[in-house]
Amino acid sequence: MEPQDAHLPQRMKVTSATSGDVVVLTVSGEIDQATVHPLVEGLDPGRLAGRPRVVVDLGRVSFMDSSGINTLLTAHRGFTRAQGWLRLAGVPASVHRTLRAVGVDEVIPSYATLHEALAV
């Protein structure tokens, strides 16, 4: 018998760290309309203390819908206007297919690892 919550979305978690002057957000779980708020908050320029250079590590994300895509694109535009950037790291194949299908991979640079995203 499966637990009652076996089919509920995995709650998303966002942790923040810095590497030099770059903010690194590590995301885990599913990114959808019901869970996207922590990512929106994490990418809020007001919370980043003037650091418009951000890497989002998606290595532990199992699913992303249009809510996550729109959040990333909005953040990318904002950081670009502030002479900064947004990069993605460790994007799982299933999430990468979604990003590629809507053209996000042509707009936001993506790197295989966090180390590569920080080294550029």
Secondary structure as GFF3:
##gff-version 3
##sequence-region A 1 120
A	DSSP	three_ten_helix	4	7	.	.	.	ID=ss1
A	DSSP	beta_strand	13	19	.	.	.	ID=ss2
A	DSSP	beta_strand	22	31	.	.	.	ID=ss3
A	DSSP	alpha_helix	37	42	.	.	.	ID=ss4
A	DSSP	three_ten_helix	45	47	.	.	.	ID=ss5
A	DSSP	beta_strand	53	64	.	.	.	ID=ss6
A	DSSP	alpha_helix	66	81	.	.	.	ID=ss7
A	DSSP	beta_strand	85	89	.	.	.	ID=ss8
A	DSSP	alpha_helix	93	101	.	.	.	ID=ss9
A	DSSP	three_ten_helix	104	106	.	.	.	ID=ss10
A	DSSP	beta_strand	110	111	.	.	.	ID=ss11
A	DSSP	alpha_helix	114	119	.	.	.	ID=ss12
###
